[in-house]
Amino acid sequence: MRKAGRRGPGKRRSTTGPAWTRCCIRRTSTSTTGSASVIAPVLLRNTSARSVMLDRAENLLHDHYGGKEYWDTRRSMVFARHLRAVGDEFRSKYLNSTDEADRIPYEEDWTKMKVRLGSSLGGPYLGVHLRRKDFIWGHREDVPSLGGAVRRIRSLMESHGLCRVFVATDAVRTEYEELKKLLPEMVRFEPTWEELELYKDGGVAIIDQWICSHARFFIGTSVSTFSFRIHEEREILGLDPKTTYNRFCGDQEKVCEQPTHWKIAY
């Protein structure tokens, strides 16, 4: 992850017209990048607005990103136990992976979960997050083709002596079928209709993240928040940062900058 520069709120502009399926809405808008604190003065000065809409608020950086306050908050956001149980069962059944064999300690009380970085081994498989859909167009320079991704996956499996690979992807059916042909040994968590109704898309995403977080080696997609959450979870679980902060490169990408290591703080 690149450390963003700080830029204050830009020029404000007021308009009146249809917005979000409503007509005759008067609104004042401004844009900014950087830390969340640059927004506070704007909101504090405006005492007449009845509502505030933050579009793409996830792009604002926490002012103390990477500090103890941030990590205490992140560590407290523990994945639901029943979703972890589904992920653990999948790991055991299809990836020969258990916490004991993988040397990954876990405490239900997050305040007691303090693991030395690099002390956890991880399961005997490669974890992959391969973002597709809108990323193919919005980030075409740093997202590989399916063939390019498979070549990188095979290279990592060989260099780390792994024969299993778990893939979390939002690829459409045709792309997934092509990926399966190119990489027949891949496994993926595919919920039944009943499971999807029970867990919803968000629950399935957490199961995918949990499985990727326990892999011996992980590679994700550039600037993907899904991959960022896996980075954080692996940091909490004590995996070696060298096995965590990795991403795919675009087929024609000349300078492939890898994610920044945001070291956990207690």
C-alpha positions, 0 to 999 in steps of 0.5 A: 500500500502506498502512503498517500500524500495529504491534500486539503479540501478543494474548491467547494461548489454548490448545485441544485438538481436531481441526486440519488433518485431525489429531485430538487436537492441543494448540495455543496460538495468538496473533494480531498485526499489524505488523512481523515482529519482534513474533513473535520474542519469542513464538517464543524464549520457547516451547521446548516446542512441536515445530512452529510454524505461521504462518497468513497470514505474508505479512501481517507486515511486514518490519521494514526494508520499503523499506530497502536490505536489503529491496530487495537481497533483492527485487532478487536474486529474479530471475524464471527466464530461460525464463519471461522469454523466454516473456514477451518473445516474447509482448510482441514478437509481440502488443504491439510491445514489445522492451527496446530500443524500450521503453528498458528496460535489463536485466542478468542480474547483479542486482547490476549492475541499477541504473536511474534511476527514470523513465529507462525508457519501457515498451512501447506498451501498458497493463498491467492486473491485474484481480483477481476471484474471492474479491476480489469478496466480500472487498474488494467496496468497492474492486474495480470491476465489469467495466463500471467496470474497462473504463471506467477502462481506456479512459480510461487508454488514451485519456489515454496514447495507447495502443491495446493493453492486456494484461490479467492476471486470474483471472476465471472463464470467464464473466466473461472472456468478458464482459470480452472483449465489453466490451474486444475489443482486450484481449490475454491470455497464455493458455497451451496445455495443454502450456505449463500442464503445463510452467510450472504456475500459478506460472510463468504468473503470473510471465509475466503479471507480467513482461509487466505490468512492461514496460507504458508504464502499469500499473494493478492491484488494491487490496491485491493481492500480485500487483500489489505484485510488479509495482510492485516489478519496475517500480521495479527496471526504472526505470519512472516511479513515476507510471505504476506505483502505480495501482489500480482504484477500486470503483464506489461508492468515495468515497475511492480511496487509491492505493498507496504508493510504496516507493522502491527503495534501493541 
